[in-house]
Amino acid sequence: MTAIAVTIAGSDSGGGAGVQADLKAFSANGVYGASVLTALTAQNTLGVSTIHDVPPEFVRAQIDAVYSDLAVKATKIGMLSRVDTIQALAEGLKAHATGPVVLDPVMVAASGDPLLADSAVTTLMAELVPLADIITPNLHEAARMLETGLASDEADMKAQGEKLLGLGAKAVLIKGGHGEGAESADLLLTRDGTSRWLRDRRIDTGNTHGTGCTLSSTIAAGLAKGLSMDQAVADAKAYIQAAIAAADTLQIGSGHGPVHHFHGYWSK
């Protein structure tokens, strides 16, 4: 049977992040992608100029349409900017077979533009974190979810990951890409006791738009194909590392360009 994954996220008109990045990552990793749009953004490589939220009832209608027909094997959740959208999404997911759920708590764009209202963070924690099989916050998102300071070292990252597990997450991947040093280290923690560091060299490039979206959707693609959580995360880490390494072979816009989703397919 064809592996199918769904992305529930916002649209990036520049094509580098959001639903567009998710669908590219699904396809590049051998999975058919469907989508539920939660918001439309007017953005490019320089930043986000406007956000238009999709009405919650239409978000729910998309969920019902997609999940009632397609045999979905995994679900990725990205940008959610409003409380009522999160509530509609939670109700919709509970009504359908979603497969494993990957929650990327998107809060700030790579350009620094805010994407999640403060009032929505509490609702996201209460409604969606318990439904997720894994959450994938970066250092800034983990700190905001826990209302604490930014992790300054690996011990802090582990402590914050354990706190997030205690708040209902089944597994947590804290991404260290916004940290310092020559190495980019991510930490996977699960309720069954898994504690695994995924390390790779930090690549010197400004073209990292869509990195978080792409990593989380690649994890969902792996889960849709039946991989274990540990293997799906490891494969996703390798894929995004290669996509970042190839980013400078693209010439997209005049700001923060996207990672190269099809680095393994396009002619160099």
C-alpha positions as CSV (number, residue, x, y, z in Angstrom):
1,M,0.0,0.0,0.0
2,T,1.2,3.5,-0.8
3,A,2.6,5.3,2.2
4,I,0.6,8.5,2.8
5,A,1.4,11.4,5.2
6,V,-0.5,14.5,5.9
7,T,0.9,17.9,6.7
8,I,-1.3,20.3,8.7
9,A,0.4,23.6,8.6
10,G,0.5,27.1,7.1
11,S,1.4,27.9,3.5
12,D,4.6,29.7,2.6
13,S,4.1,31.7,-0.6
14,G,7.9,31.7,-1.1
15,G,7.9,27.9,-1.2
16,G,10.7,27.3,1.3
17,A,8.9,26.4,4.5
18,G,5.4,25.3,5.7
19,V,3.2,23.1,3.7
20,Q,5.3,23.6,0.6
21,A,8.5,22.3,2.3
22,D,6.6,19.4,3.9
23,L,5.2,18.2,0.6
24,K,8.7,18.4,-1.0
25,A,10.2,16.4,1.9
26,F,7.4,13.8,1.7
27,S,8.0,13.4,-2.0
28,A,11.8,13.3,-1.7
29,N,11.5,10.5,0.9
30,G,9.1,8.3,-1.1
31,V,5.8,9.2,0.5
32,Y,2.6,10.6,-1.0
33,G,1.7,13.9,0.7
34,A,-1.7,15.4,1.4
35,S,-2.4,18.7,3.2
36,V,-4.6,20.7,5.5
37,L,-4.0,24.4,5.4
38,T,-4.2,26.3,8.7
39,A,-3.0,29.7,7.5
40,L,-1.8,31.6,4.4
41,T,1.3,33.7,4.7
42,A,2.6,36.4,2.4
43,Q,6.3,35.8,2.7
44,N,9.5,35.4,0.8
45,T,13.1,34.9,1.7
46,L,13.2,38.3,3.5
47,G,10.4,37.7,5.9
48,V,6.6,37.4,6.6
49,S,4.5,40.5,5.7
50,T,1.0,39.2,6.3
51,I,-0.8,36.2,7.8
52,H,-4.3,35.2,6.9
53,D,-5.8,32.6,9.2
54,V,-8.0,29.9,7.7
55,P,-11.4,29.7,9.5
56,P,-11.4,26.9,12.1
57,E,-14.5,25.3,10.5
58,F,-12.7,25.1,7.2
59,V,-9.7,23.5,8.8
60,R,-12.0,20.9,10.2
61,A,-13.6,20.4,6.8
62,Q,-10.2,19.7,5.3
63,I,-9.4,17.2,8.0
64,D,-12.6,15.3,7.5
65,A,-12.2,15.3,3.7
66,V,-8.6,14.0,3.8
67,Y,-8.8,11.4,6.6
68,S,-12.2,10.0,5.6
69,D,-10.8,9.0,2.2
70,L,-7.0,8.5,2.4
71,A,-5.3,5.7,4.4
72,V,-3.1,8.1,6.3
73,K,0.0,6.5,7.9
74,A,1.4,9.6,9.6
75,T,0.5,13.2,10.4
76,K,2.8,16.2,10.7
77,I,1.5,19.4,12.4
78,G,3.2,22.7,11.9
79,M,2.1,26.3,12.0
80,L,-1.0,27.0,14.1
81,S,-1.5,30.7,15.0
82,R,-4.8,30.8,16.9
83,V,-6.5,29.1,19.8
84,D,-9.7,28.2,17.9
85,T,-7.7,26.6,15.1
86,I,-5.8,24.4,17.6
87,Q,-9.1,23.4,19.2
88,A,-10.7,22.5,15.9
89,L,-7.6,20.5,14.9
90,A,-7.5,18.6,18.2
91,E,-11.2,17.6,17.8
92,G,-10.7,16.6,14.2
93,L,-7.7,14.4,14.9
94,K,-9.5,12.6,17.7
95,A,-12.3,11.7,15.2
96,H,-9.9,10.0,12.7
97,A,-7.1,7.5,12.4
98,T,-4.1,9.7,12.0
99,G,-1.1,7.4,12.3
100,P,1.8,8.6,14.4
101,V,1.6,12.4,15.0
102,V,4.7,14.6,14.7
103,L,4.1,18.0,16.3
104,D,6.5,20.8,15.3
105,P,5.6,23.7,17.6
106,V,6.3,26.5,15.1
107,M,6.5,29.8,16.9
108,V,8.9,32.0,15.1
109,A,10.0,32.1,11.5
110,A,13.7,31.9,10.5
111,S,13.4,35.6,9.8
112,G,12.4,36.3,13.4
113,D,8.7,37.0,12.6
114,P,6.3,35.6,15.2
115,L,4.0,32.9,14.0
116,L,2.2,31.8,17.2
117,A,0.3,34.1,19.5
118,D,1.1,33.9,23.2
119,S,-2.5,32.9,24.0
120,A,-2.1,29.9,21.8
121,V,0.9,28.4,23.4
122,T,-1.0,27.2,26.5
123,T,-3.8,25.7,24.3
124,L,-1.2,23.9,22.1
125,M,0.4,22.4,25.2
126,A,-2.9,21.2,26.6
127,E,-4.6,20.0,23.4
128,L,-2.0,18.8,21.0
129,V,1.1,17.7,23.0
130,P,-0.8,14.8,24.5
131,L,-1.9,13.7,21.1
132,A,1.6,13.8,19.6
133,D,3.9,10.8,19.3
134,I,6.9,13.2,19.1
135,I,7.4,16.9,19.4
136,T,10.3,18.7,17.7
137,P,11.0,22.1,19.3
138,N,14.2,24.0,18.7
139,L,16.0,25.6,21.6
140,H,13.8,28.8,21.5
141,E,10.6,26.9,21.2
142,A,11.4,24.5,24.1
143,A,12.2,27.5,26.3
144,R,8.9,29.2,25.4
145,M,6.9,26.1,26.0
146,L,8.4,25.7,29.4
147,E,8.4,29.4,30.2
148,T,12.1,29.2,31.1
149,G,15.5,30.4,29.8
150,L,17.3,29.2,26.7
151,A,19.3,26.0,27.3
152,S,22.9,26.9,27.5
153,D,24.5,23.5,27.2
154,E,23.6,19.8,26.7
155,A,22.7,19.3,30.3
156,D,20.1,22.0,30.0
157,M,18.8,20.5,26.8
158,K,18.3,17.2,28.5
159,A,16.6,18.7,31.5
160,Q,14.2,20.6,29.3
161,G,13.5,17.5,27.3
162,E,12.6,15.6,30.4
163,K,10.3,18.3,31.5
164,L,8.5,18.3,28.2
165,L,8.1,14.5,28.5
166,G,6.6,15.1,32.0
167,L,4.0,17.5,30.4
168,G,2.6,14.8,28.2
169,A,4.8,14.3,25.2
170,K,5.6,10.7,24.3
171,A,8.9,11.6,22.7
172,V,10.9,14.8,22.3
173,L,13.5,15.8,19.8
174,I,15.1,19.1,21.0
175,K,17.0,20.6,18.0
176,G,20.3,22.2,18.8
177,G,20.7,24.0,15.4
178,H,20.4,27.4,17.0
179,G,23.2,26.7,19.5
180,E,26.9,27.6,19.3
181,G,30.0,25.7,18.3
182,A,31.2,23.7,15.4
183,E,28.7,20.9,16.1
184,S,24.9,20.7,15.7
185,A,23.5,18.3,18.3
186,D,19.9,17.2,18.6
187,L,18.6,15.2,21.5
188,L,15.9,12.4,21.2
189,L,14.2,11.4,24.5
190,T,11.3,9.0,24.8
191,R,9.1,7.8,27.7
192,D,10.6,4.3,27.4
193,G,14.0,5.6,28.4
194,T,15.6,6.3,25.0
195,S,18.2,9.0,25.2
196,R,20.1,9.6,22.0
197,W,22.3,12.4,20.8
198,L,22.4,13.0,17.0
199,R,25.5,15.0,16.1
200,D,26.8,16.4,12.9
201,R,29.0,19.3,11.8
202,R,27.5,22.8,11.7
203,I,27.3,24.0,8.1
204,D,28.2,27.6,7.4
205,T,25.3,28.9,5.3
206,G,22.5,31.4,5.5
207,N,20.2,29.3,3.5
208,T,18.3,27.4,6.2
209,H,14.7,28.5,5.6
210,G,12.4,25.6,6.2
211,T,14.8,23.5,8.2
212,G,12.5,22.7,11.1
213,C,9.5,22.1,8.8
214,T,11.6,19.8,6.7
215,L,13.0,17.8,9.5
216,S,9.7,17.2,11.2
217,S,8.0,16.2,7.9
218,T,10.8,13.8,7.1
219,I,10.3,12.1,10.5
220,A,6.6,11.8,9.6
221,A,7.6,10.3,6.2
222,G,9.7,7.7,7.9
223,L,7.0,6.8,10.3
224,A,4.5,6.5,7.4
225,K,6.8,4.0,5.9
226,G,6.8,1.9,9.1
227,L,10.2,2.9,10.5
228,S,10.7,2.9,14.2
229,M,10.8,6.3,15.9
230,D,14.5,6.0,16.5
231,Q,15.2,5.2,12.9
232,A,12.9,7.8,11.5
233,V,14.6,10.5,13.5
234,A,18.1,9.3,12.5
235,D,17.2,9.2,8.8
236,A,15.6,12.6,9.0
237,K,18.7,14.1,10.7
238,A,20.9,12.7,7.8
239,Y,18.5,14.0,5.2
240,I,18.2,17.5,6.5
241,Q,22.0,17.7,7.0
242,A,22.5,16.9,3.3
243,A,19.7,19.3,2.3
244,I,21.4,22.1,4.2
245,A,24.8,21.2,2.8
246,A,23.4,21.5,-0.7
247,A,21.4,24.7,0.0
248,D,24.0,27.0,-1.5
249,T,23.8,25.3,-4.9
250,L,20.3,27.0,-5.2
251,Q,19.9,30.7,-5.9
252,I,16.5,31.5,-4.4
253,G,15.7,35.1,-3.4
254,S,17.9,37.7,-1.7
255,G,17.4,36.7,1.9
256,H,17.4,33.4,3.8
257,G,17.1,30.9,1.0
258,P,15.6,27.4,1.4
259,V,17.3,24.1,2.0
260,H,17.6,21.8,-1.0
261,H,14.9,19.2,-0.7
262,F,15.8,17.4,-3.9
263,H,19.5,17.4,-3.4
264,G,19.6,13.7,-4.2
265,Y,17.7,14.1,-7.5
266,W,18.6,17.4,-9.2
267,S,21.6,17.6,-11.4
268,K,24.5,19.5,-9.8
